[in-house]
Amino acid sequence: MNNLKISVRIYLALGTAIVVGALGCITAVQFWSASSDQNEVARTALEDAMLASDLRVHVDMLHTQWATLVSSLSNEPGRFDKRRNAFRVTKREVQKELVLLDKKLSTTNVATKAAPFTRKTEKLLATYEQALGRLGDGSGLKASIATVAKLNTEDRNALTNLSNMLRDWAGSEATQAAEAADSRQSSLMLLLSVGFPMCIFLSLWVARSVTAPLAQLVDLAQHITDERGDANFQFPPGTELGIMADALRSLRDYVAEVTNAIEALGRGELSARVTPRGSHDALAHNVTRTTDSLKALTEQLGHLVTAAREGDLSARADASQQHGAFRKVLNQMNELMDSIAAPIHEASDVLEQVADRNLTVRMNGQFSGEYAKVKSALNSAL
C-alpha cells in the first residue's frame, strides 16, 4: 500500500467520497419519494372515505325527499311536482358522487373490496327511478315503496361500512408510510455514520501519505543545499515523490557540475565543461561560451606576446570576435603594442639615416618615461 502513487490514493479517496455521497443522495431521494408516495396514498384513502361518508349523507337526504314526495300524493298534491323535481336534482348529485367515487377507487388496491358497496348504491338509484315512474300511475307503488325503504337501509349500512373500510385503509397506509420512513431514515443514518467516518479516515490517510513524504523531500532539499548528503532518504521508485527526489538529486549533481566548472575558470583552468541537459539549458551553454571566450582571449594575448618576443611589433589582436570587457582588453593590448612600436620605429629610422652620414637627423616624437630617455640619449649622441 505504501508503494501506491499519490494520485491513486487521491483518486481512491475521491471515489469513495463520491460513492458514499451518491448512495446518501439516492437513499435520501428514495426516502422522500417513498414517504411522499405512501403519504399520498394515505391522503387519497382518507379523501375517498370522506367522499363515501358524504355520499351516505346525500343518500339519507334522498330518502328523506322520497318520503316527503310520497306523502305529497295524499297530503299535499299541489307540491308534488316541485318536490319530484327537487328529488331528481338530489338523485343526479348522488349519481355524480357515485361515479366520482367509483373512478377514484378504481385506481386503488381496494377497488375490488369497495365494488359490492357501491353496487348497492347503483341498485338503490335504479330502484328509485322505477318507483318514481310508478308514483304517476299507482301500479305497484306500495311494493316499490317497501323495496326502496329496504334498499335504502342496506345502502346506508353499505356506505357506512365502505367509509369505515376506507378510513382503516388510510390508517394502515399512514402507518406503513411512517414505518417505511423510519426504516429508510435508519438506513440513511447508518450509511452516513459509516460513510462519513470512512471519508474522514481516507482524507487523513491521503493527507498523511502526502505530507509525511513531502516533509522528507523538504529535509532532502535542505540536506542537498547544505551538502550533507542524502543517503538516509529513500522514496519508492516510480511514485511522484520518488520522481521528485530523483529530480532534486539530479539538480544537486547539475549545480555541483556548474560550480566545479566556474571554480576551475577562477583558477585559470579552461578545460572544464558542463554537459547541457537540453537545448534550453542556458546556464550550461553560457558557461561553455564563457570558457570559449576566455580561450580565444588567451590565444590572442599569447600571439601578441610571441610576436613581441620575436621582434614583430606589427602584430595585432583581432578584437572583433570579442565583446564587452574582453574586446576592451584586446584593444588596450593593441594600443600597448602601438606605444612600444612607435619609439622603436622612430629610433630605427634615425639610426638608418645616421648610417647614411646624415648627422642632422633627430627623434621628434613625444615620448615619456624610458622612451623619453632613449630619445634624449640618441639625440645627445648626435
Secondary structure as GFF3:
##gff-version 3
##sequence-region A 1 382
A	DSSP	alpha_helix	6	72	.	.	.	ID=ss1
A	DSSP	three_ten_helix	77	79	.	.	.	ID=ss2
A	DSSP	alpha_helix	80	105	.	.	.	ID=ss3
A	DSSP	alpha_helix	111	137	.	.	.	ID=ss4
A	DSSP	alpha_helix	141	225	.	.	.	ID=ss5
A	DSSP	alpha_helix	240	266	.	.	.	ID=ss6
A	DSSP	alpha_helix	282	309	.	.	.	ID=ss7
A	DSSP	three_ten_helix	319	321	.	.	.	ID=ss8
A	DSSP	alpha_helix	324	355	.	.	.	ID=ss9
A	DSSP	alpha_helix	370	381	.	.	.	ID=ss10
###
